[in-house]
Structures are given as structure tokens and as C-alpha cells.
Amino acid sequence: MGFFDSELIQQEAVQLFQDYQSLMQLGNNYGKFDREGKKLFIDQMEAMMERYHIFMKRFELSEDFMAKMTVEQLKTQLGQFGMTPDAMFQQMHQTLERMKAEIDSSSAS
């Protein structure tokens, strides 16, 4: 059975995409959130990034041709911006850490 033939993989991909879309829509109002709302949003983004990172590792470890092609396509797309998948996740993590620091510094004022 191919990587993408797995019902579990398909369900997880759909759920990740839907959760990501919901968070992005919610994020449009980030500036209006109170301190606790911002912290909750950041926590949810961190959990989403962790889930996505694990999902991508499954692709990388798979022997399936289509999974390998998906990884190569991602690397090519990110490479156009001078980035690797690991660098992308590191940058996302740094962004979330900066957001946390902004919350902490604004509440200390």
C-alpha cells in the first residue's frame, strides 16, 4: 500500500489542513486578543507546528515514491527562498518565541 493510500495518513492530512486554516483565520484577529487569548493562540500554533513537523518526518522516513517526491517538492519550493524544511520549522519556532516575548514585555509595562 502506498503512503497516500493509508486512510490514517489521509485523515491526518485533512485534519492538519483544516486545523491550520482555522488557526490562520483566527490569527487575523490576533491584535484584538487579550493577553490570555494571545497565549492560547501561540500554544495552539506551537502544537500545530509540532504535528506538522511529525507529519513531514513520516514523509521523509517513508520508502514510498510519492512521499519522497512530496518531500523533494517541498525542498525545492523552500529552496527558492533559500530555506530548508528544518530552517522553516526553526524560523516558525523563533517567530512564536518573539510573540511570547512581546506578550511578556507588554504585560510587564
Summary of the structure (lengths in Angstrom):
residues: 109
radius of gyration: 16.5
end to end distance: 57.2
largest distance: 57.2
contacts: 261
relative contact order: 0.11
helix: 85%
strand: 0%
